[in-house]
Structures are given as C-alpha cells and as structure tokens.
C-alpha cells in the first residue's frame, strides 16, 4: 500500500479535489437548471457534468 505522506498524499489530495469539484459542479447545475429540476432528467449540460465527475472518480480510484 502506498504511503500517505509527501508526494503520494499530495497526489491523493489533488485527485480528491478534482472529484469534489466535478461533483459539486454537477450538483450545483442540477439545482439551478430548470430543465433538470422540472423534467426529472438531466439536460445535455448535466449529462456532460456527470460524465466529467465519473471520469474524475474513476481516475482517482485507479491508484488506490
């Protein structure tokens, strides 16, 4: 198991921050977007934001 100090810890924090940023962007969008809130389905922008979040989450999980 990799060390959780120094460069490894910094890399994990950066990965976690990327996941959190992507997730927050998706959630903020769906809360503000009329189409997302009233239609019950993700609009095209929300779909892309969800995709970005999933990619960031997958990348962060690859090294763990």
Kinemage of the C-alpha trace (Angstrom):
@kinemage 1
@onewidth
@group {chain A} dominant
@subgroup {mainchain}
@vectorlist {calphas} color= white
{ca unk a 1} P 0.000 0.000 0.000
{ca unk a 2} L 1.442 3.391 -0.953
{ca unk a 3} L 2.468 5.804 1.729
{ca unk a 4} L 0.015 8.551 2.616
{ca unk a 5} L 2.726 11.140 3.107
{ca unk a 6} L 4.709 13.502 0.933
{ca unk a 7} L 4.137 13.282 -2.816
{ca unk a 8} L 1.657 10.401 -2.543
{ca unk a 9} L -0.528 12.339 -0.117
{ca unk a 10} L -0.384 15.420 -2.324
{ca unk a 11} L -1.430 13.361 -5.337
{ca unk a 12} L -4.375 11.875 -3.448
{ca unk a 13} L -5.490 15.293 -2.221
{ca unk a 14} L -5.372 16.602 -5.802
{ca unk a 15} L -7.395 13.625 -7.051
{ca unk a 16} L -9.939 14.051 -4.260
{ca unk a 17} L -10.210 17.764 -5.008
{ca unk a 18} L -10.830 17.027 -8.699
{ca unk a 19} L -13.605 14.572 -7.822
{ca unk a 20} L -15.192 17.018 -5.382
{ca unk a 21} L -15.019 19.894 -7.857
{ca unk a 22} L -16.628 17.816 -10.603
{ca unk a 23} L -19.346 16.521 -8.276
{ca unk a 24} L -20.088 19.995 -6.919
{ca unk a 25} L -20.361 21.374 -10.436
{ca unk a 26} L -22.861 18.679 -11.363
{ca unk a 27} L -24.960 19.184 -8.221
{ca unk a 28} L -24.946 22.989 -8.468
{ca unk a 29} L -26.045 22.757 -12.087
{ca unk a 30} L -28.916 20.345 -11.434
{ca unk a 31} L -30.173 22.506 -8.562
{ca unk a 32} L -30.173 25.659 -10.683
{ca unk a 33} L -31.252 24.269 -14.062
{ca unk a 34} L -34.981 24.496 -14.703
{ca unk a 35} L -34.897 21.662 -17.206
{ca unk a 36} L -33.147 19.341 -14.752
{ca unk a 37} L -35.422 20.255 -11.850
{ca unk a 38} L -38.747 20.101 -13.663
{ca unk a 39} L -38.106 17.448 -16.297
{ca unk a 40} L -36.809 14.787 -13.960
{ca unk a 41} L -33.972 14.023 -16.372
{ca unk a 42} L -30.533 15.501 -16.872
{ca unk a 43} L -30.208 18.111 -19.590
{ca unk a 44} L -27.270 17.891 -22.026
{ca unk a 45} L -25.063 20.081 -19.806
{ca unk a 46} L -25.833 17.968 -16.742
{ca unk a 47} L -25.057 14.832 -18.704
{ca unk a 48} L -21.629 16.196 -19.579
{ca unk a 49} L -21.000 17.306 -15.988
{ca unk a 50} L -21.973 13.821 -14.781
{ca unk a 51} L -19.583 12.276 -17.303
{ca unk a 52} L -16.725 14.518 -16.101
{ca unk a 53} L -17.474 13.557 -12.496
{ca unk a 54} L -17.434 9.839 -13.315
{ca unk a 55} L -14.127 10.150 -15.172
{ca unk a 56} L -12.556 12.033 -12.251
{ca unk a 57} L -13.899 9.463 -9.781
{ca unk a 58} L -12.601 6.561 -11.870
{ca unk a 59} L -9.146 8.158 -12.234
{ca unk a 60} L -8.940 8.823 -8.509
{ca unk a 61} L -9.852 5.219 -7.740
{ca unk a 62} L -7.341 3.669 -10.150
{ca unk a 63} L -4.334 4.220 -7.921
{ca unk a 64} L -5.975 3.111 -4.684
